Amino acid sequence: MGLRIPEDSAKQIATFLVGVGLITEEQLSHATNSSSEGGKGLIDTIIEFGFISETDITKAISEAYEIDLVDLSDEQSVDASAINLLPRKFVIENRVIPIRCTDTNIDVVISEPSALSMMSGIKLLTDKKVHTYVATFSQIDQFLSELNNSPIEQVEDKKESITEAEVDKSQARSSVVIDFVDKALRKAIKLGVSDIHLEIYKKFARMRYRLDGVLLDQKSKDKELFENYAAIVTRIKIMSKLDIAERRLPQDGAISLQVGDHEVDFRVSVLPTSFGERVVMRILDTSSISLTLDTLGFLDEDEQAFKSAVDAPQGMVLVTGPTGSGKSTTLYAALKRVNREDVNILTAEDPVEFTLDGVGQVHVKEDIGLTFSAALRSFLRQDPEVIMVGEIRDKETVDIAVKAALTGHLVLSTLHTNDAVSTITRLINMGVAPYLLTSSLTLIVAQRLARKICDNCKEEDSSVTPAQLKSIGFTPEESSRIQLYYGKGCSKCNKTGYKGRKGIYEVLRVTDSIKEGVLNNLTTPELLKVAKEKDNFSTMQEVGRGMMLQGYISLEEYQRVLMTE
């Protein structure tokens, strides 16, 4: 009778043998064809043809995966009582055999590398540290055959055993945990969520999705999450390759998940709190950076000004706004515009959120001295045309950025300011001389992201009063006649009344009139007046009011996004 190796595992082992040079591609092809024609297993055929022995395959797996060998025919190596630590059905179906155990450890034997994926589940089932060994296929087959024909034996020390019923319960919980995490991640991707929050408190736990910039409690999952919270966090830590035993210190990791034909990355942060570890997962879906400058939603005149600044051979372009306002998306759209074979582009990011082919991206690591300023200094020795700095945080960084912009480089960066005009004042307060600023700075974009009214349930908002409209900048005449809209809530928008987000931008060109005002030490309000009177500058509030009139955003959203500062 042939070896009982599952077909998928056999193919994986055969591919592994080719990869480590123990059999050739031709031998594998010959064995595959013969296996299909003769009805024998692939590994049986490879061994039968004499390409490699069963023992040598086991040794190769041991060396490649750094797993110790064990001889199951040696009775001294097997503690019969250990078998009851796992459900018999689980052992037989997954070809994993527990052979020894202590209060804290369990030794498990496998024959195929694919079984390694079971070890995290076994740890959850037994609450023990798992040590893995490898034995030959035939020894595993013989052991499982004997196990299948023998009565279930109870472990002698009842106090230290896990009964079959308890293990079945643990296994069910493990299945629930795996299913919970998988569904939570995939649902978040489907909905377009940016972050997933898991939190535990004394009497409850909750999972919240940040959708279109707002946290939404997934209340239907609270009970299941509370009952399995520690196991769910452990599952996420395993997927993120974090230390599951460390519960005192914060940890950061990453998960990659295959969704359809593309891969979605999650940036994972685990933070110890009073009642357990809190988890936040940022979803980094590359499909979300498909936007270009043409599709971001600028006013026509502002879009042309931005393109002209990005197409220029030198100068500094800044994108400002609070965290979560879409600054990274705008910068990536600008980089995509200038990314050509004849352009050398370098970026310093913390962290690198999306990879761009043809762009040299550096992950800033301040703990080892790789700061934004250190990266910038190195960039200037790398012959770049375009430099992107994730954020200007200090005087040293801004000084190098200004120097780079003055010496023939296009510099793109971000700053945390509330609007475009106040960015100039901020840079001067950081120590940039006005004459250097006017010579290097070419354009400033300030932005916010507002939730769009759901098209499926959009209705006229009869609750809006003329007084409310006047309070946000509409004239008395406009306030008496205009009509605004809101989303009533439907199944397509998850009952929120909103679906998707739209950027609200103000674009300040550093024109001659602005330069003159800076050199004359004008205040922020005075510079704003110059920009509006001489350069036709539109503020975010003015752009937002226009979007309300067009039916894109509601009064509620306008107030949330633009009237909180």
C-alpha angles and dihedrals in degrees: 000000000000129000115283097229115148113245095242092050091047091054091048092051092047091050089048091052090053091047093055092044099247094122131017131242088248092053091049091049091049092048092047092053093045091046092053093047097043099039093235126132117268095239091045089054094047090051094042092053088054095240090132137344126249090242092053091050090054092047091050092052090048093053097041096048095032093238121148119242121241131190109223091190088069105088090202090067095056128070105199092206092062092070090074091063089082130041110266092231090054092050095049098042095046098035093230117137124196106213106168138014143181131183090280108020140055126193115214128188125211135171102198126056090226088071090067088082088067095063096084090051091050090052090054091047097050103024087227134119109259123226113191128213133178129223133177119281093244093051090051090047092050093047092049092046091054091045092052091055098043129085118254110265123207122229110256097231103059093187093061098039131094107223122224091254093050092048091048088053091049091048091051089051090050091052089049091051095050091045092047094053095043094049093044092054096044094046090051091053092047092051094047094245117173099200138017118209124198117186135174127202135173097277105013147023129210142194118210130188121209101221121177089347097307128101113238121192114230092213095173089068099047098095095046091046094050093050093050102026100125092046092047092052090047090051091052091047091051091050089048092049091240128148104270092194093057109088100149102066133052115258134194126204144146139239129201118203127187109227114179108308098341139060124242120202126210124202106212127204121184119192126184113231136175095276102030143305120322117213129202120182119193112205114223103191110174090208087069091068095058089107120110130197087264093059103037092092106249121159107262095251092046092048092054091048091051093048091049092052093048092046092053117105093234144009139088123277117189129196115199138187142101125295111291096024095118100258093140092052091052092049093048090050089053091048091050089054094055097036104114136140092256095052125081110211127186128181135191111204138171095232120355099241099183131014117234119199111236094021124106104226122190123196108220113229110184094181090069095038098263095131128162090260093048091050091048093053090052092047091060088062092051097071097242129174094194129034125186120193114192093219139354103227106158146021094262092057095046091048092054092044091053091047090051092049090051094050101057104284132119107229122196122187147141135243132188104241131130098236144003100260095049088056089074091054090047093054092049089049088052088061104264110146112239092234091054091046094053090048096050110028114083107163142005125200119194117189150173133188118232127189114250120231110253108256091212096061103024114142138169111274106229093174094073112104129206088243091059091049093050090049091061097047109277116134119248089252093051092044092058097055114025125102124216130192142218139186115255093200129254142174092274093060097037089252091293099110090231133091123179129344136262128206121242109203140183116192120200116195112205094230129172090268091053091046090051091050092050092049089049090053096242116180122245094262090048092050089049090054091051092049093051097044100041106024104034091241117183119205123221089251091057092046090047092053089053090052090052091053090050090053096246099118136023129236088248091056093045090054093046095050105032108026103050098086 
